[in-house]
Amino acid sequence: MGDAVAGKSHGNRAVDARPAADRRTAGIAPSDVSFQVSYQLRDRVWDDLLASIPGSHFEQTSGWGAVKASYGWQVFRILASAGERLVGGVQVLVRRLGRLGRIGYVARGPMVLPGYGGVEKSLAAEISRIAHKESWLYCVFDYPYESYALAADMAADGYFPHPAAIPPSGLLSATSIVDLGPCIEDVLARMSRNARRNIQRAAAGGMSVVEGGPEDLPRFRDLMAATCVRRQSAPTPPQRDYFQRLWSELGDRGWVRLFVVKSGSEVVSALFAFTISDTVRLWKSGWSGAHADKHPNHLMFWESIRWAKARGFSKVDLVWIDTEDAKRVARGESAREGFRDGTTYFKLGFGGALCFPPPVQSRFFHPLCRAAFRVGGARVLASSSFQRMLSRYWSQATRQ
């Protein structure tokens, strides 16, 4: 967001993401809970459950799994039922890394209904059992935002901080959450003075925000690519048809939205969002770089927040804040000159609370991997030759 402007500290605060009434690892799994492995690619019943769980994440939907399957991932779910009632589950992605073997990846799961917290740990244990039985190289857990107790249990079970040298990498470890509980005027008042001023400038400068559709996705992808060129980075996800596939899988449920900024008929910026359960997550954005003096991106984010509030969502997740920048803000160090990422001031300007999800964790399951790690594997993981080899396999896998 290149049009971010420095301003006064606006009170961004670090928060424990666990809702007071929904600490999901509290409680014990009832004795009548049973578990079943499902390889059904699309599962509306599972998706309906996710829609009913506060804070559930798009990466656990069967539609997300179907998109990943189209790029070579194997997808399965472990479903937990109490009697006839589905009470929780977890979607798992499995990928072969060339000749090395298979890895497992859990993105923002498990997910369980409030009151069934003990099921969360049981689901994680089922994944570990399968990983051990099938001798996966390793399994990665990227936990739901509030699952701190589960992460602690997993650490006691042999999981360790996920090494940056092995894929998947670049996973979210800090974000900002805008609470939509107050009236919209109070939501606006919590924003920084610069953000409010830039929103006014955008509106006065003839910028407007409309909802886009699948026909606008190619233009959005071009805008995202243009943004990456300015930042000297590669677009993620790399596949050009990724957003079309997401729309095809999730659009019929209204779980994906595209917010488009226009100046007259010119499309200037666009923002791709997920709208599942009680949360709108502003996932990816793109900007042509034009009309910087009119601050189109401030208007785009603000209008998406207003859209979410008007439709009864309880929060907006800005999805990513640079981790080191977020830590500085949490310590009270908010000088713009010290931030590593240019988007930090922009996103913090919307008055959200900093959120640090549980750190990503991994565990080796293949006997050779476990043995190697015990006798110096950390040094191997840090070696440039090992990182190049894994990077090559991962690049080939994710670009299919």
ZALUM-939853 format. One record per residue (C-alpha): residue in one letter; x, y, z. Coordinates in pm, 1 decimal, padded with zeros to 6 digits. Example, Ala and Ser with C-alpha at 12.3 -4.5 7.8 and 13.67 -1.06 7.14 Angstrom:
[pt a; [01230.0; -00450.0; 00780.0]]
[pt s; [01367.0; -00106.0; 00714.0]]
***
This chain:
[pt m; [00000.0; 00000.0; 00000.0]]
[pt g; [00234.6; 00264.8; -00125.0]]
[pt d; [00008.4; 00554.6; -00028.4]]
[pt a; [00045.5; 00495.3; 00345.7]]
[pt v; [00117.2; 00814.5; 00539.1]]
[pt a; [00295.5; 00848.0; 00871.8]]
[pt g; [00090.3; 00976.3; 01160.8]]
[pt k; [00048.1; 00980.7; 01534.3]]
[pt s; [00034.0; 00662.2; 01733.4]]
[pt h; [-00323.9; 00543.5; 01718.6]]
[pt g; [-00332.7; 00302.8; 02006.8]]
[pt n; [-00290.6; -00028.2; 01828.9]]
[pt r; [-00271.6; -00290.6; 02098.3]]
[pt a; [-00162.3; -00649.4; 02115.7]]
[pt v; [-00440.1; -00882.5; 02218.7]]
[pt d; [-00491.1; -01243.3; 02315.3]]
[pt a; [-00705.6; -01362.7; 02026.0]]
[pt r; [-00896.1; -01609.9; 02242.4]]
[pt p; [-01256.9; -01498.0; 02297.4]]
[pt a; [-01333.4; -01504.5; 02669.3]]
[pt a; [-01639.1; -01723.6; 02612.5]]
[pt d; [-01476.0; -01954.3; 02360.9]]
[pt r; [-01146.1; -02096.9; 02486.5]]
[pt r; [-01169.3; -02403.1; 02269.2]]
[pt t; [-00910.1; -02619.7; 02434.1]]
[pt a; [-01097.6; -02597.5; 02766.0]]
[pt g; [-01296.2; -02909.3; 02848.2]]
[pt i; [-01253.9; -03274.6; 02770.1]]
[pt a; [-01370.1; -03462.8; 02462.3]]
[pt p; [-01688.9; -03650.4; 02555.9]]
[pt s; [-01661.5; -04026.6; 02552.3]]
[pt d; [-01921.5; -04055.5; 02277.2]]
[pt v; [-01715.2; -03854.8; 02026.6]]
[pt s; [-01611.3; -04065.6; 01727.5]]
[pt f; [-01368.3; -03984.9; 01447.6]]
[pt q; [-01391.8; -04059.7; 01078.9]]
[pt v; [-01149.9; -03990.9; 00792.7]]
[pt s; [-01316.3; -03846.5; 00483.7]]
[pt y; [-01165.2; -03807.1; 00136.1]]
[pt q; [-01475.8; -03637.2; -00000.8]]
[pt l; [-01337.9; -03339.5; -00189.4]]
[pt r; [-01636.4; -03106.9; -00154.1]]
[pt d; [-01838.7; -03134.3; 00163.0]]
[pt r; [-02126.2; -02893.9; 00222.9]]
[pt v; [-02200.4; -03034.7; 00568.6]]
[pt w; [-01842.4; -02964.3; 00678.5]]
[pt d; [-01861.6; -02614.9; 00531.6]]
[pt d; [-02190.6; -02552.1; 00710.9]]
[pt l; [-02021.0; -02643.3; 01038.2]]
[pt l; [-01737.0; -02398.9; 00967.5]]
[pt a; [-01990.2; -02124.8; 00898.4]]
[pt s; [-02133.7; -02177.4; 01247.7]]
[pt i; [-01799.2; -02163.5; 01433.6]]
[pt p; [-01679.3; -01813.7; 01531.0]]
[pt g; [-01346.0; -01726.1; 01373.6]]
[pt s; [-01330.8; -02020.9; 01135.0]]
[pt h; [-01089.7; -01977.5; 00849.1]]
[pt f; [-01124.9; -02006.7; 00472.3]]
[pt e; [-00828.1; -02244.8; 00451.4]]
[pt q; [-01036.7; -02509.4; 00626.9]]
[pt t; [-01323.3; -02496.1; 00375.2]]
[pt s; [-01369.7; -02782.0; 00133.5]]
[pt g; [-01368.5; -02527.6; -00149.5]]
[pt w; [-01016.7; -02420.1; -00053.7]]
[pt g; [-00919.4; -02785.6; -00039.5]]
[pt a; [-01065.2; -02846.0; -00385.3]]
[pt v; [-00857.5; -02560.9; -00526.8]]
[pt k; [-00542.6; -02701.2; -00365.9]]
[pt a; [-00629.3; -03045.2; -00502.6]]
[pt s; [-00639.0; -02900.0; -00853.8]]
[pt y; [-00272.6; -02808.9; -00805.1]]
[pt g; [-00161.5; -03151.5; -00691.8]]
[pt w; [-00234.5; -03164.4; -00319.8]]
[pt q; [-00409.5; -03457.8; -00157.9]]
[pt v; [-00689.9; -03345.6; 00072.7]]
[pt f; [-00859.6; -03532.8; 00353.6]]
[pt r; [-01055.2; -03446.1; 00665.4]]
[pt i; [-01086.9; -03601.1; 01007.4]]
[pt l; [-01441.6; -03541.8; 01127.9]]
[pt a; [-01551.8; -03558.4; 01491.5]]
[pt s; [-01910.8; -03649.3; 01577.7]]
[pt a; [-02093.8; -03668.1; 01909.3]]
[pt g; [-02368.4; -03913.9; 01839.6]]
[pt e; [-02528.0; -03795.8; 01515.4]]
[pt r; [-02397.2; -03440.9; 01548.3]]
[pt l; [-02084.0; -03316.6; 01370.7]]
[pt v; [-01897.1; -03113.5; 01633.2]]
[pt g; [-01558.2; -03050.9; 01477.2]]
[pt g; [-01294.6; -03157.0; 01234.5]]
[pt v; [-00974.9; -03069.6; 01058.5]]
[pt q; [-00878.9; -03049.1; 00691.9]]
[pt v; [-00531.3; -03172.8; 00605.2]]
[pt l; [-00325.5; -03114.0; 00292.2]]
[pt v; [-00061.2; -03367.3; 00189.1]]
[pt r; [00206.1; -03309.4; -00073.8]]
[pt r; [00493.2; -03512.6; -00214.8]]
[pt l; [00821.9; -03324.2; -00238.2]]
[pt g; [00989.6; -03496.8; -00530.3]]
[pt r; [01175.3; -03809.7; -00421.1]]
[pt l; [01207.2; -03689.2; -00064.6]]
[pt g; [00866.2; -03804.3; 00053.7]]
[pt r; [00539.2; -03650.5; 00169.6]]
[pt i; [00462.7; -03365.6; 00403.8]]
[pt g; [00137.8; -03279.5; 00581.2]]
[pt y; [00006.4; -02929.5; 00634.2]]
[pt v; [-00278.6; -02815.4; 00858.2]]
[pt a; [-00380.6; -02455.6; 00785.2]]
[pt r; [-00583.7; -02288.7; 01063.5]]
[pt g; [-00724.4; -02606.5; 01205.6]]
[pt p; [-00865.3; -02799.8; 01384.9]]
[pt m; [-01202.7; -02626.6; 01420.1]]
[pt v; [-01458.9; -02734.5; 01679.8]]
[pt l; [-01786.3; -02605.3; 01817.9]]
[pt p; [-01773.3; -02414.6; 02147.2]]
[pt g; [-01804.6; -02656.5; 02435.5]]
[pt y; [-01609.2; -02935.4; 02263.5]]
[pt g; [-01260.5; -02802.7; 02328.1]]
[pt g; [-01114.0; -03140.3; 02415.6]]
[pt v; [-01196.7; -03258.9; 02064.0]]
[pt e; [-00937.5; -03019.3; 01923.1]]
[pt k; [-00650.3; -03205.0; 02088.8]]
[pt s; [-00794.8; -03542.3; 01987.4]]
[pt l; [-00811.9; -03433.9; 01622.7]]
[pt a; [-00449.9; -03320.8; 01630.7]]
[pt a; [-00350.8; -03654.6; 01783.1]]
[pt e; [-00529.6; -03836.6; 01500.4]]
[pt i; [-00323.9; -03644.7; 01245.1]]
[pt s; [-00001.8; -03736.1; 01424.5]]
[pt r; [-00109.0; -04100.4; 01428.7]]
[pt i; [-00166.6; -04097.7; 01052.0]]
[pt a; [00160.0; -03911.5; 00989.2]]
[pt h; [00351.2; -04169.0; 01190.4]]
[pt k; [00176.8; -04463.1; 01024.3]]
[pt e; [00244.9; -04327.5; 00674.5]]
[pt s; [00598.3; -04205.3; 00755.8]]
[pt w; [00546.8; -03849.0; 00640.0]]
[pt l; [00866.2; -03647.7; 00632.4]]
[pt y; [00705.8; -03396.6; 00862.8]]
[pt c; [00376.0; -03232.2; 00950.6]]
[pt v; [00316.3; -02859.2; 00990.0]]
[pt f; [00047.8; -02704.8; 01211.0]]
[pt d; [-00053.6; -02345.4; 01142.7]]
[pt y; [-00304.3; -02306.9; 01425.7]]
[pt p; [-00629.1; -02111.6; 01451.3]]
[pt y; [-00568.3; -01767.4; 01596.4]]
[pt e; [-00693.1; -01862.9; 01943.9]]
[pt s; [-00548.3; -02214.9; 01986.2]]
[pt y; [-00263.4; -02135.1; 02226.0]]
[pt a; [-00337.3; -02422.3; 02462.1]]
[pt l; [-00338.0; -02670.9; 02174.1]]
[pt a; [00000.6; -02539.9; 02058.1]]
[pt a; [00136.0; -02594.7; 02409.2]]
[pt d; [00001.3; -02949.7; 02411.2]]
[pt m; [00156.2; -03015.7; 02071.4]]
[pt a; [00493.0; -02885.1; 02190.7]]
[pt a; [00476.8; -03133.6; 02477.0]]
[pt d; [00403.5; -03403.7; 02217.7]]
[pt g; [00723.5; -03334.4; 02021.8]]
[pt y; [00628.8; -03046.6; 01792.8]]
[pt f; [00882.9; -02765.5; 01766.2]]
[pt p; [00891.3; -02416.4; 01607.7]]
[pt h; [00866.8; -02460.5; 01232.8]]
[pt p; [01211.0; -02405.6; 01076.5]]
[pt a; [01210.4; -02117.6; 00829.9]]
[pt a; [01430.1; -02324.9; 00598.5]]
[pt i; [01166.3; -02586.5; 00517.5]]
[pt p; [00837.4; -02535.2; 00332.8]]
[pt p; [00580.5; -02401.6; 00370.9]]
[pt s; [00739.1; -02067.5; 00456.5]]
[pt g; [00627.4; -01707.7; 00487.4]]
[pt l; [00325.6; -01802.3; 00698.4]]
[pt l; [00131.8; -01535.9; 00884.0]]
[pt s; [00247.6; -01475.2; 01240.5]]
[pt a; [00093.1; -01133.5; 01310.4]]
[pt t; [-00214.4; -00951.1; 01193.6]]
[pt s; [-00453.2; -00672.6; 01288.8]]
[pt i; [-00819.2; -00727.2; 01377.6]]
[pt v; [-01077.2; -00449.9; 01348.0]]
[pt d; [-01360.9; -00493.2; 01597.6]]
[pt l; [-01696.7; -00411.1; 01437.5]]
[pt g; [-01892.4; -00419.7; 01762.9]]
[pt p; [-01909.3; -00039.5; 01804.4]]
[pt c; [-02118.3; 00179.9; 01576.9]]
[pt i; [-01955.2; 00261.7; 01244.6]]
[pt e; [-01883.1; 00618.1; 01358.9]]
[pt d; [-01679.6; 00482.1; 01649.9]]
[pt v; [-01497.2; 00240.6; 01418.8]]
[pt l; [-01398.2; 00539.9; 01206.7]]
[pt a; [-01301.1; 00743.8; 01513.3]]
[pt r; [-01053.3; 00472.7; 01623.6]]
[pt m; [-00861.6; 00510.0; 01299.7]]
[pt s; [-00559.0; 00736.9; 01270.5]]
[pt r; [-00604.6; 01098.8; 01170.9]]
[pt n; [-00409.5; 01038.4; 00849.8]]
[pt a; [-00626.8; 00741.7; 00753.1]]
[pt r; [-00946.6; 00941.6; 00804.1]]
[pt r; [-00807.9; 01234.1; 00608.1]]
[pt n; [-00697.1; 01011.9; 00320.5]]
[pt i; [-01040.1; 00848.5; 00301.5]]
[pt q; [-01194.2; 01194.1; 00268.3]]
[pt r; [-00942.8; 01289.2; -00000.3]]
[pt a; [-01020.8; 00976.5; -00199.3]]
[pt a; [-01393.2; 01040.8; -00191.6]]
[pt a; [-01346.8; 01408.7; -00276.3]]
[pt g; [-01111.1; 01313.0; -00560.1]]
[pt g; [-01375.9; 01111.6; -00741.0]]
[pt m; [-01268.7; 00766.2; -00623.6]]
[pt s; [-01550.6; 00513.7; -00579.2]]
[pt v; [-01567.4; 00154.0; -00457.8]]
[pt v; [-01791.9; -00107.0; -00616.6]]
[pt e; [-01827.9; -00480.5; -00578.6]]
[pt g; [-01665.8; -00675.7; -00857.6]]
[pt g; [-01740.3; -01019.1; -00995.2]]
[pt p; [-01555.3; -01309.1; -01156.6]]
[pt e; [-01522.2; -01108.8; -01477.6]]
[pt d; [-01299.2; -00862.2; -01287.3]]
[pt l; [-01054.0; -01124.3; -01158.5]]
[pt p; [-00806.1; -01103.4; -01452.5]]
[pt r; [-00775.3; -00728.4; -01397.9]]
[pt f; [-00732.4; -00785.3; -01024.7]]
[pt r; [-00452.4; -01033.2; -01093.5]]
[pt d; [-00280.2; -00776.7; -01316.2]]
[pt l; [-00307.4; -00515.3; -01041.4]]
[pt m; [-00160.7; -00757.4; -00790.1]]
[pt a; [00126.1; -00834.3; -01028.3]]
[pt a; [00191.3; -00461.2; -01075.0]]
[pt t; [00209.0; -00419.1; -00698.4]]
[pt c; [00458.2; -00704.4; -00672.8]]
[pt v; [00677.3; -00546.9; -00941.3]]
[pt r; [00697.2; -00226.7; -00737.2]]
[pt r; [00781.9; -00427.8; -00425.5]]
[pt q; [01026.3; -00651.1; -00613.9]]
[pt s; [00845.7; -00965.2; -00503.5]]
[pt a; [00664.2; -01254.1; -00669.6]]
[pt p; [00283.3; -01282.4; -00671.1]]
[pt t; [00140.5; -01534.8; -00426.1]]
[pt p; [-00031.4; -01754.6; -00510.6]]
[pt p; [00168.9; -01781.5; -00834.6]]
[pt q; [-00098.6; -01947.5; -01049.4]]
[pt r; [-00282.3; -01697.4; -01270.7]]
[pt d; [-00611.4; -01887.0; -01248.9]]
[pt y; [-00605.7; -01931.1; -00869.9]]
[pt f; [-00864.0; -01661.8; -00798.3]]
[pt q; [-01098.8; -01788.4; -01068.6]]
[pt r; [-01084.6; -02132.9; -00912.0]]
[pt l; [-01155.9; -01989.1; -00568.3]]
[pt w; [-01454.2; -01799.7; -00704.0]]
[pt s; [-01582.7; -02111.9; -00874.5]]
[pt e; [-01561.3; -02311.4; -00550.2]]
[pt l; [-01674.5; -02051.0; -00295.5]]
[pt g; [-01864.1; -01787.9; -00491.1]]
[pt d; [-02198.9; -01963.5; -00477.8]]
[pt r; [-02193.4; -01935.5; -00096.7]]
[pt g; [-02097.6; -01570.3; -00105.0]]
[pt w; [-01770.5; -01649.2; 00071.1]]
[pt v; [-01547.3; -01452.7; -00166.3]]
[pt r; [-01580.4; -01085.0; -00254.1]]
[pt l; [-01393.6; -00842.2; -00472.5]]
[pt f; [-01389.4; -00471.3; -00388.5]]
[pt v; [-01287.6; -00252.5; -00683.1]]
[pt v; [-01176.4; 00111.9; -00674.1]]
[pt k; [-01254.9; 00317.1; -00980.9]]
[pt s; [-01172.8; 00665.5; -01103.3]]
[pt g; [-01443.3; 00712.7; -01360.8]]
[pt s; [-01420.8; 00396.0; -01568.9]]
[pt e; [-01056.1; 00330.1; -01476.6]]
[pt v; [-00995.5; 00041.3; -01237.3]]
[pt v; [-00726.7; 00162.9; -00998.8]]
[pt s; [-00719.1; -00090.3; -00713.5]]
[pt a; [-00890.4; -00411.5; -00609.3]]
[pt l; [-00915.3; -00619.2; -00293.3]]
[pt f; [-00997.0; -00992.0; -00267.4]]
[pt a; [-01171.2; -01091.5; 00057.3]]
[pt f; [-01312.3; -01401.5; 00226.1]]
[pt t; [-01642.2; -01365.8; 00413.6]]
[pt i; [-01687.0; -01679.3; 00623.7]]
[pt s; [-01852.4; -01714.8; 00964.4]]
[pt d; [-01830.2; -01389.4; 01163.3]]
[pt t; [-01514.1; -01254.0; 00999.4]]
[pt v; [-01421.9; -01076.3; 00678.2]]
[pt r; [-01058.4; -01141.3; 00589.5]]
[pt l; [-00897.2; -00894.3; 00348.8]]
[pt w; [-00662.1; -01140.0; 00181.6]]
[pt k; [-00496.7; -00998.0; -00130.5]]
[pt s; [-00491.4; -00657.2; -00293.3]]
[pt g; [-00351.0; -00492.9; -00603.4]]
[pt w; [-00293.9; -00134.6; -00714.0]]
[pt s; [-00187.6; 00008.2; -01048.8]]
[pt g; [00011.7; 00281.8; -00875.6]]
[pt a; [-00203.4; 00554.6; -01031.2]]
[pt h; [-00371.3; 00841.1; -00841.5]]
[pt a; [-00145.7; 00807.9; -00538.6]]
[pt d; [-00236.4; 01161.5; -00431.1]]
[pt k; [-00600.8; 01052.2; -00399.4]]
[pt h; [-00525.7; 00754.5; -00171.6]]
[pt p; [-00748.9; 00493.1; -00340.3]]
[pt n; [-00635.6; 00212.3; -00111.2]]
[pt h; [-00747.5; 00386.0; 00206.5]]
[pt l; [-01094.5; 00421.1; 00058.7]]
[pt m; [-01092.4; 00059.4; -00058.0]]
[pt f; [-01014.2; -00080.7; 00286.8]]
[pt w; [-01256.2; 00153.9; 00459.5]]
[pt e; [-01542.6; 00066.0; 00227.7]]
[pt s; [-01475.3; -00304.7; 00281.5]]
[pt i; [-01495.1; -00244.7; 00658.2]]
[pt r; [-01822.3; -00054.0; 00615.5]]
[pt w; [-01953.9; -00334.5; 00395.8]]
[pt a; [-01869.9; -00592.5; 00664.9]]
[pt k; [-02031.4; -00387.6; 00941.1]]
[pt a; [-02349.5; -00334.0; 00739.9]]
[pt r; [-02385.5; -00709.3; 00686.7]]
[pt g; [-02350.0; -00809.6; 01048.1]]
[pt f; [-01992.5; -00937.6; 01060.5]]
[pt s; [-01821.5; -00894.1; 01396.7]]
[pt k; [-01464.7; -00831.1; 01283.3]]
[pt v; [-01235.7; -00764.5; 00991.0]]
[pt d; [-00898.4; -00937.1; 00967.7]]
[pt l; [-00638.0; -00736.2; 00775.0]]
[pt v; [-00462.6; -01074.2; 00737.8]]
[pt w; [-00096.0; -00977.8; 00760.1]]
[pt i; [00134.2; -00741.8; 00949.1]]
[pt d; [00512.7; -00775.2; 00935.6]]
[pt t; [00600.5; -00969.1; 01250.6]]
[pt e; [00894.3; -00758.2; 01362.4]]
[pt d; [00699.2; -00439.5; 01299.4]]
[pt a; [00408.0; -00576.4; 01502.6]]
[pt k; [00639.9; -00661.5; 01790.5]]
[pt r; [00777.8; -00308.6; 01785.6]]
[pt v; [00428.7; -00163.3; 01803.1]]
[pt a; [00339.0; -00400.1; 02088.5]]
[pt r; [00642.7; -00265.0; 02276.0]]
[pt g; [00526.2; 00090.2; 02215.5]]
[pt e; [00782.1; 00166.8; 01943.5]]
[pt s; [00568.2; 00302.3; 01660.1]]
[pt a; [00803.0; 00536.4; 01472.1]]
[pt r; [00749.0; 00485.9; 01099.5]]
[pt e; [01119.7; 00510.1; 01022.0]]
[pt g; [01181.4; 00189.9; 01216.4]]
[pt f; [00930.0; -00028.2; 01033.5]]
[pt r; [01059.2; -00289.8; 00790.2]]
[pt d; [00750.7; -00309.0; 00570.4]]
[pt g; [00581.6; -00023.2; 00389.1]]
[pt t; [00231.9; -00155.4; 00457.9]]
[pt t; [00264.1; -00152.4; 00836.8]]
[pt y; [00157.1; 00208.4; 00892.0]]
[pt f; [-00113.2; 00171.9; 00632.5]]
[pt k; [-00279.5; -00125.0; 00801.9]]
[pt l; [-00232.1; -00004.1; 01156.9]]
[pt g; [-00402.4; 00318.6; 01056.3]]
[pt f; [-00737.5; 00138.1; 01057.0]]
[pt g; [-00733.6; 00111.5; 01435.0]]
[pt g; [-00733.0; -00264.1; 01472.1]]
[pt a; [-00583.0; -00465.0; 01756.8]]
[pt l; [-00261.1; -00652.4; 01695.2]]
[pt c; [-00302.4; -01028.7; 01705.3]]
[pt f; [-00022.3; -01282.7; 01735.3]]
[pt p; [-00153.2; -01634.3; 01657.7]]
[pt p; [00027.6; -01934.8; 01805.9]]
[pt p; [00361.3; -01989.4; 01629.9]]
[pt v; [00365.7; -02245.4; 01350.4]]
[pt q; [00497.7; -02584.0; 01463.9]]
[pt s; [00635.0; -02893.8; 01294.1]]
[pt r; [00730.6; -03248.0; 01382.0]]
[pt f; [00935.4; -03501.0; 01187.4]]
[pt f; [00777.4; -03844.1; 01143.6]]
[pt h; [00999.4; -04028.3; 00897.6]]
[pt p; [01251.6; -04237.1; 01097.2]]
[pt l; [01550.2; -04105.5; 00900.5]]
[pt c; [01437.8; -03745.2; 00946.2]]
[pt r; [01395.6; -03791.8; 01319.4]]
[pt a; [01734.6; -03954.5; 01352.5]]
[pt a; [01904.3; -03686.6; 01142.9]]
[pt f; [01744.9; -03408.4; 01340.8]]
[pt r; [01861.1; -03558.2; 01669.4]]
[pt v; [02223.4; -03571.5; 01553.5]]
[pt g; [02262.4; -03227.0; 01406.6]]
[pt g; [01967.2; -03189.6; 01175.9]]
[pt a; [01925.6; -02825.3; 01270.6]]
[pt r; [02258.9; -02749.0; 01104.6]]
[pt v; [02154.0; -02941.9; 00794.4]]
[pt l; [01827.8; -02748.1; 00775.1]]
[pt a; [02023.1; -02423.5; 00792.1]]
[pt s; [02268.5; -02524.4; 00519.2]]
[pt s; [02242.5; -02345.4; 00186.0]]
[pt s; [02253.3; -02670.5; -00014.3]]
[pt f; [01959.3; -02819.4; 00176.0]]
[pt q; [01757.9; -02499.9; 00140.6]]
[pt r; [01823.5; -02485.3; -00235.0]]
[pt m; [01712.9; -02846.1; -00277.5]]
[pt l; [01391.0; -02796.5; -00082.2]]
[pt s; [01324.6; -02467.2; -00256.9]]
[pt r; [01350.0; -02640.4; -00594.7]]
[pt y; [01109.5; -02917.7; -00497.4]]
[pt w; [00865.7; -02673.6; -00335.8]]
[pt s; [00868.4; -02439.9; -00634.0]]
[pt q; [00791.6; -02728.4; -00868.4]]
[pt a; [00512.5; -02853.1; -00641.0]]
[pt t; [00336.5; -02520.7; -00587.9]]
[pt r; [00344.6; -02410.3; -00951.6]]
[pt q; [00161.7; -02710.7; -01091.1]]
***
